[in-house]
């Protein structure tokens, strides 16, 4: 494992992950990161064949400080003036 994370990363958040919550309360979110190679290797070792892999420069949630809403359900980080991959999608099929 190239980037082991054995402890949670905590982030202060000001919004909820639910779409119907209009309240702006602050809470702490704990997350554990997994490198892309760790995820892809786990899929391959489980007998799945990777069909496609796509990265996206947005999050559907305003989950970090200083994010800018680009469009509906697209929040980006503009601080660095270049796209930062925030989410990804993997399509895999069970080998026969």
Buried (B, 14 or more C-beta within 10 A) or exposed (E): EEEEEEEEEEEEBEBBEEEEEEEEEEEEEEEEEEEBEBEBEEBEEEEBEEEEEEEBBBBBBBBBEEBEEEEEEBBBBEEEEEEEEBEEEBEBEEEE
